[in-house]
């Protein structure tokens, strides 16, 4: 199957196939999506106008706000064709509900076959799936379907009860684990605190989603370094987008997440909506291919990264994206420096003694951004505070206000007393009150 995958074909073959699939997608969306039918009629763009990859830039951008406001108008199928419904977390406004047909679920599984294969997974593997598989999350069902389609084994451990997780790892002897970096770190620490050695387990590799484990230069980030010290597995960073029902995964060379070119087209744009050159930082824009329930044309994700188009040493000629540097809406202007909370998180995560944390942004009296970090830790000395400040300054180039808090207090802030489906490490108060 992999030898026939589009990403292994020549650049010219990939582009030719993507243009064909894009033309089909524009045709399908213009006929079946009320939103795109209206938008494309106003812009007078027809599917027959799509003749090359350069034609992509003539299509209008789709904003997150439009998707939130006109959610149902993006649907291309009636209720009889809906097989599953998933939702975004709603961390940047109202959650978006995505409808999936049986065809879309097959596409979702194929995407993960590609991704897990990037990480060297085979039918001989068994995966410990430690991600949320309920509550309308797409990730859990995507990985589950993909692993089965690949021919590998999987069991759904979820993301709770650490002691049971360890018991399952010991009893079922998986070769791989799929989870978020912070949970893998918790698992490793719990094993060590119980007198065990994580390396004594059968797990050899980890595919990690949610937060990147690499910096812009592809070196391990703070949490990546801490993971390697705690549980030195073969680590693979992945990035997924629920709205586009897609994910990117590193290969063994770990120099960017691979685009699965028959399922998605990747662009990076600047603040004016113009496509930027290779390697330049900008907003990730996605156009779905072969979707039926809710196609998206040039969807602005709000995620900041960069694109690499040169062929990879693994033999894939598809485009790649770099680590996600942060959310466009979360960019901070702190004492004349532009910084994303993710850079601060990467700095904090590498420090032993930090159990949890929350970064809070406020509008200061001078209307500039004010950044406060509440750190949950048993260490609260001035020397530890200086260490934290120095580490943040070295990696993120800023020194925010640091405050120590109890681990329970920080957890309550992250979860908003249990209201958040996904714990937040960044809380933006800038559009609320001045503090």
C-alpha positions, 0 to 999 in steps of 0.5 A: 500500500505504501509504495502506491501512496501519492506522497512517494510519487514524483513532485510533478505527479503529486501536483497533477493529482492534487489539482485533479482532486482540488477541481473535484472538491470545488465542484462538489462543494459548489453543488452541495455546500450552501456556504460555498455555493454562495461564496463561489457564485459571488466570486464567479469561480468555477471548478473548471477554472482550476487548471494548476496549483496556482489556481488555488490562490484564486479561491477565497479563504475560509475563516474560523469565524465563518465556520463557527457562525454558519456551521450547518451551511458547510454540510454537504449531506443530509442526516441519512448519510451522517455516520459520526459527528465530532466537535472541536474543543471550543478553546477559541470561541464556539465549538464547531461540529463536523459531520462525517460520512462512512466515506469520511471515516474511511478517509480518516482511517487511511490518513492514520495508516499513512501517519503511523506508517511514517513512524514505522508502525507495522502489523506487528505492533500493538498500541496502547491508545491513551487519548480521549475516545469519547466526548465528541473528540475526533483524535481517539476514533481516528487513531483507533480506526487507522491502527486497525486498518494498518493491521496492527493491534490496539486497545483503548486505555483512555486518559485516566487512572495512572495505576491502571495504565501502568498495569495495562502496559505491564500485562498487555505488552504493547510496542507503541503508545499514542498519547499527549506529551504531558500524559506520557511524562506523568506515566514515566514519572509514576513508574519511576516513583513506584520503584520501576524502570520505564525501559523495562516495559515493552514499549519502544516508540511513542506517537505524540499529539497535542503539543509539539515536542520540537522547537523551530530548528527540530531539536527537542523542546523543553518537554521533549528533553524531559521525556527523553530523560524520563522515558527515552523512547523513539518519539514522533511528533504529530499534528492534527486538525479536527475541522479538516479531519487530517493529521501530519506525522514525522518520519524516522528523520524527524524533520517535519510532519508529512502531508498526505497529499491525496487527502489535503493541500497545505499552504502557509500565509502571512497576515495579508493572506499571501502565500509565503516562501518555504521556511517562512513562518505564517498561518497554516491553511488547509484544503481538504481533498476527498471529503464528503460531509464537510469539505473545507477550501483554504481553511485558516487554522490559526496555527503558526508554522512553516512549510518545507517542500524539498524531498525528505530522505525517507523517500516521500516527496510530499510537503512537510510542516514544521512544529506548531509555534503557537496560535495566531490569536494567542500572540503576545506583545510583551515589553516590545517582544512578540512571543507565543505562549508555546515558547514559554510552555516549552521553557517551563516543561523542561524544568524538574520540580514543575508539576503543572502551570497556567500562563495568563495574559491580561491587558496592563494599565498601559494597554500592553500585554501583561503575562503572569505564570502560576506554577504548581510546585512543591519547590517554592524557594527564591533560587527555584524562582530565579531558575525558572526565570532564567530558563524562560528568558533563555528559550522565550526571550521574555521574563514574565511575572512568576507566582507559585500556587498549589498543584490543586489550584493550578489544576482548577484554573486549567480545567475551570473547575472541571468545565473545560473538556481539555485542560488549558495551559494558556488563559487569555483575559485580554478581551475581558477585564484589565488586571 
